[in-house]
Amino acid sequence: MASATCALCGRQAESEDVPLTWATSMENGRQLLYCDVCARENVRGIEGKLDSVYW
Ligand SMILES: [Zn+2]
């Protein structure tokens, strides 16, 4: 298994397991990973799909 890599910044997890602080998102049948930093910055965007009026 390749180590977990952030889909946004390319940062790699230190272990093969996805850290608990990382976020996962299923898009088009593929699982995307976001590191803790990107997850925090993009949590609105991810959840924003449910409430795009907010922006
Ligand atoms: Zn990242």
mmCIF file of the protein (N, C-alpha, C, O) and its ligand, coordinates in Angstrom:
data_MODEL
# 
_entry.id   MODEL 
# 
loop_
_entity.id 
_entity.type 
_entity.pdbx_number_of_molecules 
1 polymer     1 
2 non-polymer 1 
# 
_entity_poly.entity_id                      1 
_entity_poly.type                           'polypeptide(L)' 
_entity_poly.nstd_linkage                   no 
_entity_poly.nstd_monomer                   no 
_entity_poly.pdbx_seq_one_letter_code       MASATCALCGRQAESEDVPLTWATSMENGRQLLYCDVCARENVRGIEGKLDSVYW 
_entity_poly.pdbx_seq_one_letter_code_can   MASATCALCGRQAESEDVPLTWATSMENGRQLLYCDVCARENVRGIEGKLDSVYW 
_entity_poly.pdbx_strand_id                 A 
# 
loop_
_entity_poly_seq.entity_id 
_entity_poly_seq.num 
_entity_poly_seq.mon_id 
_entity_poly_seq.hetero 
1 1  MET n 
1 2  ALA n 
1 3  SER n 
1 4  ALA n 
1 5  THR n 
1 6  CYS n 
1 7  ALA n 
1 8  LEU n 
1 9  CYS n 
1 10 GLY n 
1 11 ARG n 
1 12 GLN n 
1 13 ALA n 
1 14 GLU n 
1 15 SER n 
1 16 GLU n 
1 17 ASP n 
1 18 VAL n 
1 19 PRO n 
1 20 LEU n 
1 21 THR n 
1 22 TRP n 
1 23 ALA n 
1 24 THR n 
1 25 SER n 
1 26 MET n 
1 27 GLU n 
1 28 ASN n 
1 29 GLY n 
1 30 ARG n 
1 31 GLN n 
1 32 LEU n 
1 33 LEU n 
1 34 TYR n 
1 35 CYS n 
1 36 ASP n 
1 37 VAL n 
1 38 CYS n 
1 39 ALA n 
1 40 ARG n 
1 41 GLU n 
1 42 ASN n 
1 43 VAL n 
1 44 ARG n 
1 45 GLY n 
1 46 ILE n 
1 47 GLU n 
1 48 GLY n 
1 49 LYS n 
1 50 LEU n 
1 51 ASP n 
1 52 SER n 
1 53 VAL n 
1 54 TYR n 
1 55 TRP n 
# 
loop_
_struct_asym.id 
_struct_asym.entity_id 
A 1 
B 2 
# 
loop_
_chem_comp.id 
_chem_comp.type 
_chem_comp.mon_nstd_flag 
ALA 'L-peptide linking' y 
ARG 'L-peptide linking' y 
ASN 'L-peptide linking' y 
ASP 'L-peptide linking' y 
CYS 'L-peptide linking' y 
GLN 'L-peptide linking' y 
GLU 'L-peptide linking' y 
GLY 'peptide linking'   y 
ILE 'L-peptide linking' y 
LEU 'L-peptide linking' y 
LYS 'L-peptide linking' y 
MET 'L-peptide linking' y 
PRO 'L-peptide linking' y 
SER 'L-peptide linking' y 
THR 'L-peptide linking' y 
TRP 'L-peptide linking' y 
TYR 'L-peptide linking' y 
VAL 'L-peptide linking' y 
ZN  non-polymer         . 
# 
_pdbx_entity_nonpoly.entity_id   2 
_pdbx_entity_nonpoly.name        ? 
_pdbx_entity_nonpoly.comp_id     ZN 
# 
_pdbx_nonpoly_scheme.asym_id         B 
_pdbx_nonpoly_scheme.entity_id       2 
_pdbx_nonpoly_scheme.mon_id          ZN 
_pdbx_nonpoly_scheme.ndb_seq_num     1 
_pdbx_nonpoly_scheme.pdb_seq_num     101 
_pdbx_nonpoly_scheme.auth_seq_num    101 
_pdbx_nonpoly_scheme.pdb_mon_id      ZN 
_pdbx_nonpoly_scheme.auth_mon_id     ZN 
_pdbx_nonpoly_scheme.pdb_strand_id   A 
_pdbx_nonpoly_scheme.pdb_ins_code    . 
# 
loop_
_atom_site.group_PDB 
_atom_site.id 
_atom_site.type_symbol 
_atom_site.label_atom_id 
_atom_site.label_alt_id 
_atom_site.label_comp_id 
_atom_site.label_asym_id 
_atom_site.label_entity_id 
_atom_site.label_seq_id 
_atom_site.pdbx_PDB_ins_code 
_atom_site.Cartn_x 
_atom_site.Cartn_y 
_atom_site.Cartn_z 
_atom_site.occupancy 
_atom_site.B_iso_or_equiv 
_atom_site.pdbx_formal_charge 
_atom_site.auth_seq_id 
_atom_site.auth_comp_id 
_atom_site.auth_asym_id 
_atom_site.auth_atom_id 
_atom_site.pdbx_PDB_model_num 
ATOM   1   N  N  . MET A 1 1  ? 0.836   -1.209 0.000  1.00 0.00 ? 1   MET A N  1 
ATOM   2   C  CA . MET A 1 1  ? 0.000   0.000  0.000  1.00 0.00 ? 1   MET A CA 1 
ATOM   3   C  C  . MET A 1 1  ? 0.867   1.253  0.000  1.00 0.00 ? 1   MET A C  1 
ATOM   4   O  O  . MET A 1 1  ? 1.822   1.362  0.768  1.00 0.00 ? 1   MET A O  1 
ATOM   5   N  N  . ALA A 1 2  ? 0.531   2.164  -0.843 1.00 0.00 ? 2   ALA A N  1 
ATOM   6   C  CA . ALA A 1 2  ? 1.224   3.447  -0.826 1.00 0.00 ? 2   ALA A CA 1 
ATOM   7   C  C  . ALA A 1 2  ? 0.746   4.251  0.380  1.00 0.00 ? 2   ALA A C  1 
ATOM   8   O  O  . ALA A 1 2  ? -0.376  4.073  0.854  1.00 0.00 ? 2   ALA A O  1 
ATOM   9   N  N  . SER A 1 3  ? 1.587   5.113  0.853  1.00 0.00 ? 3   SER A N  1 
ATOM   10  C  CA . SER A 1 3  ? 1.185   5.918  1.990  1.00 0.00 ? 3   SER A CA 1 
ATOM   11  C  C  . SER A 1 3  ? 0.111   6.903  1.555  1.00 0.00 ? 3   SER A C  1 
ATOM   12  O  O  . SER A 1 3  ? 0.025   7.287  0.388  1.00 0.00 ? 3   SER A O  1 
ATOM   13  N  N  . ALA A 1 4  ? -0.696  7.297  2.514  1.00 0.00 ? 4   ALA A N  1 
ATOM   14  C  CA . ALA A 1 4  ? -1.788  8.220  2.225  1.00 0.00 ? 4   ALA A CA 1 
ATOM   15  C  C  . ALA A 1 4  ? -1.222  9.560  1.762  1.00 0.00 ? 4   ALA A C  1 
ATOM   16  O  O  . ALA A 1 4  ? -0.296  10.106 2.363  1.00 0.00 ? 4   ALA A O  1 
ATOM   17  N  N  . THR A 1 5  ? -1.796  10.068 0.689  1.00 0.00 ? 5   THR A N  1 
ATOM   18  C  CA . THR A 1 5  ? -1.326  11.337 0.147  1.00 0.00 ? 5   THR A CA 1 
ATOM   19  C  C  . THR A 1 5  ? -2.489  12.309 0.050  1.00 0.00 ? 5   THR A C  1 
ATOM   20  O  O  . THR A 1 5  ? -3.574  11.959 -0.414 1.00 0.00 ? 5   THR A O  1 
ATOM   21  N  N  . CYS A 1 6  ? -2.250  13.517 0.487  1.00 0.00 ? 6   CYS A N  1 
ATOM   22  C  CA . CYS A 1 6  ? -3.289  14.535 0.419  1.00 0.00 ? 6   CYS A CA 1 
ATOM   23  C  C  . CYS A 1 6  ? -3.598  14.861 -1.040 1.00 0.00 ? 6   CYS A C  1 
ATOM   24  O  O  . CYS A 1 6  ? -2.689  15.062 -1.846 1.00 0.00 ? 6   CYS A O  1 
ATOM   25  N  N  . ALA A 1 7  ? -4.877  14.910 -1.369 1.00 0.00 ? 7   ALA A N  1 
ATOM   26  C  CA . ALA A 1 7  ? -5.294  15.156 -2.749 1.00 0.00 ? 7   ALA A CA 1 
ATOM   27  C  C  . ALA A 1 7  ? -5.085  16.616 -3.141 1.00 0.00 ? 7   ALA A C  1 
ATOM   28  O  O  . ALA A 1 7  ? -5.107  16.949 -4.327 1.00 0.00 ? 7   ALA A O  1 
ATOM   29  N  N  . LEU A 1 8  ? -4.888  17.471 -2.175 1.00 0.00 ? 8   LEU A N  1 
ATOM   30  C  CA . LEU A 1 8  ? -4.765  18.894 -2.485 1.00 0.00 ? 8   LEU A CA 1 
ATOM   31  C  C  . LEU A 1 8  ? -3.321  19.374 -2.495 1.00 0.00 ? 8   LEU A C  1 
ATOM   32  O  O  . LEU A 1 8  ? -2.877  19.990 -3.464 1.00 0.00 ? 8   LEU A O  1 
ATOM   33  N  N  . CYS A 1 9  ? -2.595  19.099 -1.435 1.00 0.00 ? 9   CYS A N  1 
ATOM   34  C  CA . CYS A 1 9  ? -1.241  19.640 -1.339 1.00 0.00 ? 9   CYS A CA 1 
ATOM   35  C  C  . CYS A 1 9  ? -0.167  18.581 -1.580 1.00 0.00 ? 9   CYS A C  1 
ATOM   36  O  O  . CYS A 1 9  ? 1.018   18.903 -1.664 1.00 0.00 ? 9   CYS A O  1 
ATOM   37  N  N  . GLY A 1 10 ? -0.583  17.312 -1.690 1.00 0.00 ? 10  GLY A N  1 
ATOM   38  C  CA . GLY A 1 10 ? 0.384   16.279 -1.983 1.00 0.00 ? 10  GLY A CA 1 
ATOM   39  C  C  . GLY A 1 10 ? 1.180   15.811 -0.777 1.00 0.00 ? 10  GLY A C  1 
ATOM   40  O  O  . GLY A 1 10 ? 2.090   14.991 -0.907 1.00 0.00 ? 10  GLY A O  1 
ATOM   41  N  N  . ARG A 1 11 ? 0.846   16.318 0.367  1.00 0.00 ? 11  ARG A N  1 
ATOM   42  C  CA . ARG A 1 11 ? 1.530   15.912 1.590  1.00 0.00 ? 11  ARG A CA 1 
ATOM   43  C  C  . ARG A 1 11 ? 1.246   14.438 1.884  1.00 0.00 ? 11  ARG A C  1 
ATOM   44  O  O  . ARG A 1 11 ? 0.128   13.958 1.696  1.00 0.00 ? 11  ARG A O  1 
ATOM   45  N  N  . GLN A 1 12 ? 2.261   13.744 2.341  1.00 0.00 ? 12  GLN A N  1 
ATOM   46  C  CA . GLN A 1 12 ? 2.095   12.327 2.608  1.00 0.00 ? 12  GLN A CA 1 
ATOM   47  C  C  . GLN A 1 12 ? 2.048   12.060 4.094  1.00 0.00 ? 12  GLN A C  1 
ATOM   48  O  O  . GLN A 1 12 ? 2.759   12.680 4.885  1.00 0.00 ? 12  GLN A O  1 
ATOM   49  N  N  . ALA A 1 13 ? 1.195   11.123 4.451  1.00 0.00 ? 13  ALA A N  1 
ATOM   50  C  CA . ALA A 1 13 ? 1.115   10.724 5.850  1.00 0.00 ? 13  ALA A CA 1 
ATOM   51  C  C  . ALA A 1 13 ? 2.386   9.992  6.231  1.00 0.00 ? 13  ALA A C  1 
ATOM   52  O  O  . ALA A 1 13 ? 3.072   9.430  5.377  1.00 0.00 ? 13  ALA A O  1 
ATOM   53  N  N  . GLU A 1 14 ? 2.693   10.001 7.512  1.00 0.00 ? 14  GLU A N  1 
ATOM   54  C  CA . GLU A 1 14 ? 3.917   9.365  7.983  1.00 0.00 ? 14  GLU A CA 1 
ATOM   55  C  C  . GLU A 1 14 ? 3.781   7.852  8.010  1.00 0.00 ? 14  GLU A C  1 
ATOM   56  O  O  . GLU A 1 14 ? 4.777   7.130  8.043  1.00 0.00 ? 14  GLU A O  1 
ATOM   57  N  N  . SER A 1 15 ? 2.554   7.382  7.995  1.00 0.00 ? 15  SER A N  1 
ATOM   58  C  CA . SER A 1 15 ? 2.332   5.942  7.995  1.00 0.00 ? 15  SER A CA 1 
ATOM   59  C  C  . SER A 1 15 ? 1.398   5.578  6.854  1.00 0.00 ? 15  SER A C  1 
ATOM   60  O  O  . SER A 1 15 ? 0.855   6.455  6.182  1.00 0.00 ? 15  SER A O  1 
ATOM   61  N  N  . GLU A 1 16 ? 1.217   4.304  6.642  1.00 0.00 ? 16  GLU A N  1 
ATOM   62  C  CA . GLU A 1 16 ? 0.319   3.881  5.573  1.00 0.00 ? 16  GLU A CA 1 
ATOM   63  C  C  . GLU A 1 16 ? -1.124  4.123  5.938  1.00 0.00 ? 16  GLU A C  1 
ATOM   64  O  O  . GLU A 1 16 ? -1.979  4.272  5.064  1.00 0.00 ? 16  GLU A O  1 
ATOM   65  N  N  . ASP A 1 17 ? -1.396  4.163  7.218  1.00 0.00 ? 17  ASP A N  1 
ATOM   66  C  CA . ASP A 1 17 ? -2.767  4.393  7.651  1.00 0.00 ? 17  ASP A CA 1 
ATOM   67  C  C  . ASP A 1 17 ? -3.116  5.868  7.550  1.00 0.00 ? 17  ASP A C  1 
ATOM   68  O  O  . ASP A 1 17 ? -2.264  6.737  7.738  1.00 0.00 ? 17  ASP A O  1 
ATOM   69  N  N  . VAL A 1 18 ? -4.345  6.130  7.260  1.00 0.00 ? 18  VAL A N  1 
ATOM   70  C  CA . VAL A 1 18 ? -4.786  7.524  7.193  1.00 0.00 ? 18  VAL A CA 1 
ATOM   71  C  C  . VAL A 1 18 ? -4.920  8.059  8.606  1.00 0.00 ? 18  VAL A C  1 
ATOM   72  O  O  . VAL A 1 18 ? -5.645  7.487  9.420  1.00 0.00 ? 18  VAL A O  1 
ATOM   73  N  N  . PRO A 1 19 ? -4.225  9.155  8.908  1.00 0.00 ? 19  PRO A N  1 
ATOM   74  C  CA . PRO A 1 19 ? -4.332  9.734  10.256 1.00 0.00 ? 19  PRO A CA 1 
ATOM   75  C  C  . PRO A 1 19 ? -5.765  10.124 10.585 1.00 0.00 ? 19  PRO A C  1 
ATOM   76  O  O  . PRO A 1 19 ? -6.548  10.469 9.700  1.00 0.00 ? 19  PRO A O  1 
ATOM   77  N  N  . LEU A 1 20 ? -6.090  10.064 11.845 1.00 0.00 ? 20  LEU A N  1 
ATOM   78  C  CA . LEU A 1 20 ? -7.450  10.386 12.266 1.00 0.00 ? 20  LEU A CA 1 
ATOM   79  C  C  . LEU A 1 20 ? -7.801  11.833 11.976 1.00 0.00 ? 20  LEU A C  1 
ATOM   80  O  O  . LEU A 1 20 ? -8.974  12.181 11.835 1.00 0.00 ? 20  LEU A O  1 
ATOM   81  N  N  . THR A 1 21 ? -6.787  12.668 11.890 1.00 0.00 ? 21  THR A N  1 
ATOM   82  C  CA . THR A 1 21 ? -7.041  14.089 11.662 1.00 0.00 ? 21  THR A CA 1 
ATOM   83  C  C  . THR A 1 21 ? -7.301  14.387 10.186 1.00 0.00 ? 21  THR A C  1 
ATOM   84  O  O  . THR A 1 21 ? -7.730  15.483 9.827  1.00 0.00 ? 21  THR A O  1 
ATOM   85  N  N  . TRP A 1 22 ? -7.036  13.400 9.345  1.00 0.00 ? 22  TRP A N  1 
ATOM   86  C  CA . TRP A 1 22 ? -7.276  13.613 7.918  1.00 0.00 ? 22  TRP A CA 1 
ATOM   87  C  C  . TRP A 1 22 ? -8.733  13.353 7.597  1.00 0.00 ? 22  TRP A C  1 
ATOM   88  O  O  . TRP A 1 22 ? -9.435  12.646 8.320  1.00 0.00 ? 22  TRP A O  1 
ATOM   89  N  N  . ALA A 1 23 ? -9.168  13.939 6.503  1.00 0.00 ? 23  ALA A N  1 
ATOM   90  C  CA . ALA A 1 23 ? -10.547 13.753 6.070  1.00 0.00 ? 23  ALA A CA 1 
ATOM   91  C  C  . ALA A 1 23 ? -10.566 12.957 4.776  1.00 0.00 ? 23  ALA A C  1 
ATOM   92  O  O  . ALA A 1 23 ? -9.645  13.034 3.962  1.00 0.00 ? 23  ALA A O  1 
ATOM   93  N  N  . THR A 1 24 ? -11.621 12.202 4.607  1.00 0.00 ? 24  THR A N  1 
ATOM   94  C  CA . THR A 1 24 ? -11.782 11.447 3.375  1.00 0.00 ? 24  THR A CA 1 
ATOM   95  C  C  . THR A 1 24 ? -13.052 11.902 2.681  1.00 0.00 ? 24  THR A C  1 
ATOM   96  O  O  . THR A 1 24 ? -14.034 12.285 3.317  1.00 0.00 ? 24  THR A O  1 
ATOM   97  N  N  . SER A 1 25 ? -13.004 11.850 1.378  1.00 0.00 ? 25  SER A N  1 
ATOM   98  C  CA . SER A 1 25 ? -14.172 12.244 0.607  1.00 0.00 ? 25  SER A CA 1 
ATOM   99  C  C  . SER A 1 25 ? -14.307 11.319 -0.593 1.00 0.00 ? 25  SER A C  1 
ATOM   100 O  O  . SER A 1 25 ? -13.342 11.076 -1.318 1.00 0.00 ? 25  SER A O  1 
ATOM   101 N  N  . MET A 1 26 ? -15.489 10.819 -0.790 1.00 0.00 ? 26  MET A N  1 
ATOM   102 C  CA . MET A 1 26 ? -15.713 9.961  -1.939 1.00 0.00 ? 26  MET A CA 1 
ATOM   103 C  C  . MET A 1 26 ? -16.210 10.798 -3.106 1.00 0.00 ? 26  MET A C  1 
ATOM   104 O  O  . MET A 1 26 ? -17.245 11.458 -3.016 1.00 0.00 ? 26  MET A O  1 
ATOM   105 N  N  . GLU A 1 27 ? -15.463 10.764 -4.199 1.00 0.00 ? 27  GLU A N  1 
ATOM   106 C  CA . GLU A 1 27 ? -15.884 11.518 -5.371 1.00 0.00 ? 27  GLU A CA 1 
ATOM   107 C  C  . GLU A 1 27 ? -15.738 10.650 -6.605 1.00 0.00 ? 27  GLU A C  1 
ATOM   108 O  O  . GLU A 1 27 ? -14.651 10.152 -6.897 1.00 0.00 ? 27  GLU A O  1 
ATOM   109 N  N  . ASN A 1 28 ? -16.812 10.473 -7.315 1.00 0.00 ? 28  ASN A N  1 
ATOM   110 C  CA . ASN A 1 28 ? -16.793 9.664  -8.532 1.00 0.00 ? 28  ASN A CA 1 
ATOM   111 C  C  . ASN A 1 28 ? -16.248 8.269  -8.277 1.00 0.00 ? 28  ASN A C  1 
ATOM   112 O  O  . ASN A 1 28 ? -15.541 7.701  -9.109 1.00 0.00 ? 28  ASN A O  1 
ATOM   113 N  N  . GLY A 1 29 ? -16.584 7.731  -7.128 1.00 0.00 ? 29  GLY A N  1 
ATOM   114 C  CA . GLY A 1 29 ? -16.176 6.368  -6.823 1.00 0.00 ? 29  GLY A CA 1 
ATOM   115 C  C  . GLY A 1 29 ? -14.755 6.254  -6.316 1.00 0.00 ? 29  GLY A C  1 
ATOM   116 O  O  . GLY A 1 29 ? -14.319 5.163  -5.951 1.00 0.00 ? 29  GLY A O  1 
ATOM   117 N  N  . ARG A 1 30 ? -14.026 7.349  -6.283 1.00 0.00 ? 30  ARG A N  1 
ATOM   118 C  CA . ARG A 1 30 ? -12.658 7.289  -5.765 1.00 0.00 ? 30  ARG A CA 1 
ATOM   119 C  C  . ARG A 1 30 ? -12.609 7.971  -4.409 1.00 0.00 ? 30  ARG A C  1 
ATOM   120 O  O  . ARG A 1 30 ? -13.321 8.942  -4.152 1.00 0.00 ? 30  ARG A O  1 
ATOM   121 N  N  . GLN A 1 31 ? -11.755 7.439  -3.553 1.00 0.00 ? 31  GLN A N  1 
ATOM   122 C  CA . GLN A 1 31 ? -11.627 8.040  -2.236 1.00 0.00 ? 31  GLN A CA 1 
ATOM   123 C  C  . GLN A 1 31 ? -10.490 9.047  -2.248 1.00 0.00 ? 31  GLN A C  1 
ATOM   124 O  O  . GLN A 1 31 ? -9.338  8.706  -2.517 1.00 0.00 ? 31  GLN A O  1 
ATOM   125 N  N  . LEU A 1 32 ? -10.832 10.278 -1.956 1.00 0.00 ? 32  LEU A N  1 
ATOM   126 C  CA . LEU A 1 32 ? -9.824  11.326 -1.889 1.00 0.00 ? 32  LEU A CA 1 
ATOM   127 C  C  . LEU A 1 32 ? -9.478  11.591 -0.432 1.00 0.00 ? 32  LEU A C  1 
ATOM   128 O  O  . LEU A 1 32 ? -10.325 11.482 0.454  1.00 0.00 ? 32  LEU A O  1 
ATOM   129 N  N  . LEU A 1 33 ? -8.227  11.939 -0.203 1.00 0.00 ? 33  LEU A N  1 
ATOM   130 C  CA . LEU A 1 33 ? -7.770  12.207 1.157  1.00 0.00 ? 33  LEU A CA 1 
ATOM   131 C  C  . LEU A 1 33 ? -7.337  13.658 1.279  1.00 0.00 ? 33  LEU A C  1 
ATOM   132 O  O  . LEU A 1 33 ? -6.764  14.233 0.354  1.00 0.00 ? 33  LEU A O  1 
ATOM   133 N  N  . TYR A 1 34 ? -7.616  14.223 2.411  1.00 0.00 ? 34  TYR A N  1 
ATOM   134 C  CA . TYR A 1 34 ? -7.185  15.595 2.692  1.00 0.00 ? 34  TYR A CA 1 
ATOM   135 C  C  . TYR A 1 34 ? -6.468  15.611 4.029  1.00 0.00 ? 34  TYR A C  1 
ATOM   136 O  O  . TYR A 1 34 ? -6.966  15.076 5.019  1.00 0.00 ? 34  TYR A O  1 
ATOM   137 N  N  . CYS A 1 35 ? -5.309  16.220 4.051  1.00 0.00 ? 35  CYS A N  1 
ATOM   138 C  CA . CYS A 1 35 ? -4.574  16.290 5.303  1.00 0.00 ? 35  CYS A CA 1 
ATOM   139 C  C  . CYS A 1 35 ? -5.300  17.220 6.283  1.00 0.00 ? 35  CYS A C  1 
ATOM   140 O  O  . CYS A 1 35 ? -6.261  17.899 5.921  1.00 0.00 ? 35  CYS A O  1 
ATOM   141 N  N  . ASP A 1 36 ? -4.828  17.233 7.502  1.00 0.00 ? 36  ASP A N  1 
ATOM   142 C  CA . ASP A 1 36 ? -5.530  18.012 8.526  1.00 0.00 ? 36  ASP A CA 1 
ATOM   143 C  C  . ASP A 1 36 ? -5.628  19.484 8.147  1.00 0.00 ? 36  ASP A C  1 
ATOM   144 O  O  . ASP A 1 36 ? -6.642  20.131 8.410  1.00 0.00 ? 36  ASP A O  1 
ATOM   145 N  N  . VAL A 1 37 ? -4.575  20.011 7.530  1.00 0.00 ? 37  VAL A N  1 
ATOM   146 C  CA . VAL A 1 37 ? -4.584  21.427 7.154  1.00 0.00 ? 37  VAL A CA 1 
ATOM   147 C  C  . VAL A 1 37 ? -5.601  21.680 6.042  1.00 0.00 ? 37  VAL A C  1 
ATOM   148 O  O  . VAL A 1 37 ? -6.436  22.578 6.142  1.00 0.00 ? 37  VAL A O  1 
ATOM   149 N  N  . CYS A 1 38 ? -5.519  20.886 4.999  1.00 0.00 ? 38  CYS A N  1 
ATOM   150 C  CA . CYS A 1 38 ? -6.428  21.073 3.878  1.00 0.00 ? 38  CYS A CA 1 
ATOM   151 C  C  . CYS A 1 38 ? -7.868  20.756 4.279  1.00 0.00 ? 38  CYS A C  1 
ATOM   152 O  O  . CYS A 1 38 ? -8.807  21.404 3.816  1.00 0.00 ? 38  CYS A O  1 
ATOM   153 N  N  . ALA A 1 39 ? -8.029  19.771 5.130  1.00 0.00 ? 39  ALA A N  1 
ATOM   154 C  CA . ALA A 1 39 ? -9.376  19.406 5.559  1.00 0.00 ? 39  ALA A CA 1 
ATOM   155 C  C  . ALA A 1 39 ? -10.034 20.573 6.280  1.00 0.00 ? 39  ALA A C  1 
ATOM   156 O  O  . ALA A 1 39 ? -11.221 20.848 6.110  1.00 0.00 ? 39  ALA A O  1 
ATOM   157 N  N  . ARG A 1 40 ? -9.221  21.254 7.095  1.00 0.00 ? 40  ARG A N  1 
ATOM   158 C  CA . ARG A 1 40 ? -9.774  22.371 7.848  1.00 0.00 ? 40  ARG A CA 1 
ATOM   159 C  C  . ARG A 1 40 ? -10.134 23.517 6.913  1.00 0.00 ? 40  ARG A C  1 
ATOM   160 O  O  . ARG A 1 40 ? -11.138 24.203 7.107  1.00 0.00 ? 40  ARG A O  1 
ATOM   161 N  N  . GLU A 1 41 ? -9.297  23.711 5.896  1.00 0.00 ? 41  GLU A N  1 
ATOM   162 C  CA . GLU A 1 41 ? -9.554  24.815 4.973  1.00 0.00 ? 41  GLU A CA 1 
ATOM   163 C  C  . GLU A 1 41 ? -10.671 24.502 3.992  1.00 0.00 ? 41  GLU A C  1 
ATOM   164 O  O  . GLU A 1 41 ? -11.325 25.399 3.461  1.00 0.00 ? 41  GLU A O  1 
ATOM   165 N  N  . ASN A 1 42 ? -10.874 23.219 3.764  1.00 0.00 ? 42  ASN A N  1 
ATOM   166 C  CA . ASN A 1 42 ? -11.844 22.843 2.745  1.00 0.00 ? 42  ASN A CA 1 
ATOM   167 C  C  . ASN A 1 42 ? -13.086 22.185 3.302  1.00 0.00 ? 42  ASN A C  1 
ATOM   168 O  O  . ASN A 1 42 ? -13.943 21.723 2.548  1.00 0.00 ? 42  ASN A O  1 
ATOM   169 N  N  . VAL A 1 43 ? -13.188 22.141 4.614  1.00 0.00 ? 43  VAL A N  1 
ATOM   170 C  CA . VAL A 1 43 ? -14.355 21.490 5.184  1.00 0.00 ? 43  VAL A CA 1 
ATOM   171 C  C  . VAL A 1 43 ? -15.628 22.208 4.740  1.00 0.00 ? 43  VAL A C  1 
ATOM   172 O  O  . VAL A 1 43 ? -16.667 21.575 4.552  1.00 0.00 ? 43  VAL A O  1 
ATOM   173 N  N  . ARG A 1 44 ? -15.549 23.497 4.576  1.00 0.00 ? 44  ARG A N  1 
ATOM   174 C  CA . ARG A 1 44 ? -16.722 24.229 4.101  1.00 0.00 ? 44  ARG A CA 1 
ATOM   175 C  C  . ARG A 1 44 ? -17.048 23.825 2.670  1.00 0.00 ? 44  ARG A C  1 
ATOM   176 O  O  . ARG A 1 44 ? -18.211 23.663 2.301  1.00 0.00 ? 44  ARG A O  1 
ATOM   177 N  N  . GLY A 1 45 ? -16.010 23.668 1.885  1.00 0.00 ? 45  GLY A N  1 
ATOM   178 C  CA . GLY A 1 45 ? -16.244 23.293 0.498  1.00 0.00 ? 45  GLY A CA 1 
ATOM   179 C  C  . GLY A 1 45 ? -16.817 21.900 0.374  1.00 0.00 ? 45  GLY A C  1 
ATOM   180 O  O  . GLY A 1 45 ? -17.690 21.639 -0.453 1.00 0.00 ? 45  GLY A O  1 
ATOM   181 N  N  . ILE A 1 46 ? -16.307 21.001 1.218  1.00 0.00 ? 46  ILE A N  1 
ATOM   182 C  CA . ILE A 1 46 ? -16.813 19.636 1.170  1.00 0.00 ? 46  ILE A CA 1 
ATOM   183 C  C  . ILE A 1 46 ? -18.253 19.600 1.645  1.00 0.00 ? 46  ILE A C  1 
ATOM   184 O  O  . ILE A 1 46 ? -19.124 19.027 0.990  1.00 0.00 ? 46  ILE A O  1 
ATOM   185 N  N  . GLU A 1 47 ? -18.487 20.207 2.767  1.00 0.00 ? 47  GLU A N  1 
ATOM   186 C  CA . GLU A 1 47 ? -19.845 20.204 3.290  1.00 0.00 ? 47  GLU A CA 1 
ATOM   187 C  C  . GLU A 1 47 ? -20.713 21.211 2.566  1.00 0.00 ? 47  GLU A C  1 
ATOM   188 O  O  . GLU A 1 47 ? -21.941 21.157 2.633  1.00 0.00 ? 47  GLU A O  1 
ATOM   189 N  N  . GLY A 1 48 ? -20.052 22.142 1.863  1.00 0.00 ? 48  GLY A N  1 
ATOM   190 C  CA . GLY A 1 48 ? -20.780 23.177 1.154  1.00 0.00 ? 48  GLY A CA 1 
ATOM   191 C  C  . GLY A 1 48 ? -21.653 22.635 0.033  1.00 0.00 ? 48  GLY A C  1 
ATOM   192 O  O  . GLY A 1 48 ? -22.567 23.310 -0.440 1.00 0.00 ? 48  GLY A O  1 
ATOM   193 N  N  . LYS A 1 49 ? -21.364 21.413 -0.384 1.00 0.00 ? 49  LYS A N  1 
ATOM   194 C  CA . LYS A 1 49 ? -22.199 20.826 -1.417 1.00 0.00 ? 49  LYS A CA 1 
ATOM   195 C  C  . LYS A 1 49 ? -23.638 20.703 -0.946 1.00 0.00 ? 49  LYS A C  1 
ATOM   196 O  O  . LYS A 1 49 ? -24.580 20.676 -1.738 1.00 0.00 ? 49  LYS A O  1 
ATOM   197 N  N  . LEU A 1 50 ? -23.771 20.632 0.365  1.00 0.00 ? 50  LEU A N  1 
ATOM   198 C  CA . LEU A 1 50 ? -25.107 20.502 0.920  1.00 0.00 ? 50  LEU A CA 1 
ATOM   199 C  C  . LEU A 1 50 ? -25.740 21.864 1.138  1.00 0.00 ? 50  LEU A C  1 
ATOM   200 O  O  . LEU A 1 50 ? -26.958 21.985 1.270  1.00 0.00 ? 50  LEU A O  1 
ATOM   201 N  N  . ASP A 1 51 ? -24.898 22.888 1.175  1.00 0.00 ? 51  ASP A N  1 
ATOM   202 C  CA . ASP A 1 51 ? -25.421 24.209 1.502  1.00 0.00 ? 51  ASP A CA 1 
ATOM   203 C  C  . ASP A 1 51 ? -24.606 25.259 0.757  1.00 0.00 ? 51  ASP A C  1 
ATOM   204 O  O  . ASP A 1 51 ? -23.916 26.066 1.380  1.00 0.00 ? 51  ASP A O  1 
ATOM   205 N  N  . SER A 1 52 ? -24.681 25.253 -0.557 1.00 0.00 ? 52  SER A N  1 
ATOM   206 C  CA . SER A 1 52 ? -23.878 26.153 -1.349 1.00 0.00 ? 52  SER A CA 1 
ATOM   207 C  C  . SER A 1 52 ? -24.361 27.592 -1.264 1.00 0.00 ? 52  SER A C  1 
ATOM   208 O  O  . SER A 1 52 ? -23.653 28.518 -1.661 1.00 0.00 ? 52  SER A O  1 
ATOM   209 N  N  . VAL A 1 53 ? -25.546 27.770 -0.754 1.00 0.00 ? 53  VAL A N  1 
ATOM   210 C  CA . VAL A 1 53 ? -26.071 29.130 -0.649 1.00 0.00 ? 53  VAL A CA 1 
ATOM   211 C  C  . VAL A 1 53 ? -25.254 29.961 0.324  1.00 0.00 ? 53  VAL A C  1 
ATOM   212 O  O  . VAL A 1 53 ? -25.234 31.190 0.256  1.00 0.00 ? 53  VAL A O  1 
ATOM   213 N  N  . TYR A 1 54 ? -24.589 29.273 1.222  1.00 0.00 ? 54  TYR A N  1 
ATOM   214 C  CA . TYR A 1 54 ? -23.794 29.951 2.227  1.00 0.00 ? 54  TYR A CA 1 
ATOM   215 C  C  . TYR A 1 54 ? -22.768 30.866 1.593  1.00 0.00 ? 54  TYR A C  1 
ATOM   216 O  O  . TYR A 1 54 ? -22.486 31.939 2.126  1.00 0.00 ? 54  TYR A O  1 
ATOM   217 N  N  . TRP A 1 55 ? -22.209 30.466 0.472  1.00 0.00 ? 55  TRP A N  1 
ATOM   218 C  CA . TRP A 1 55 ? -21.206 31.280 -0.206 1.00 0.00 ? 55  TRP A CA 1 
ATOM   219 C  C  . TRP A 1 55 ? -21.878 32.113 -1.287 1.00 0.00 ? 55  TRP A C  1 
ATOM   220 O  O  . TRP A 1 55 ? -21.208 32.876 -1.983 1.00 0.00 ? 55  TRP A O  1 
HETATM 221 ZN ZN . ZN  B 2 .  ? -3.114  18.826 2.284  1.00 0.00 2 101 ZN  A ZN 1 
# 
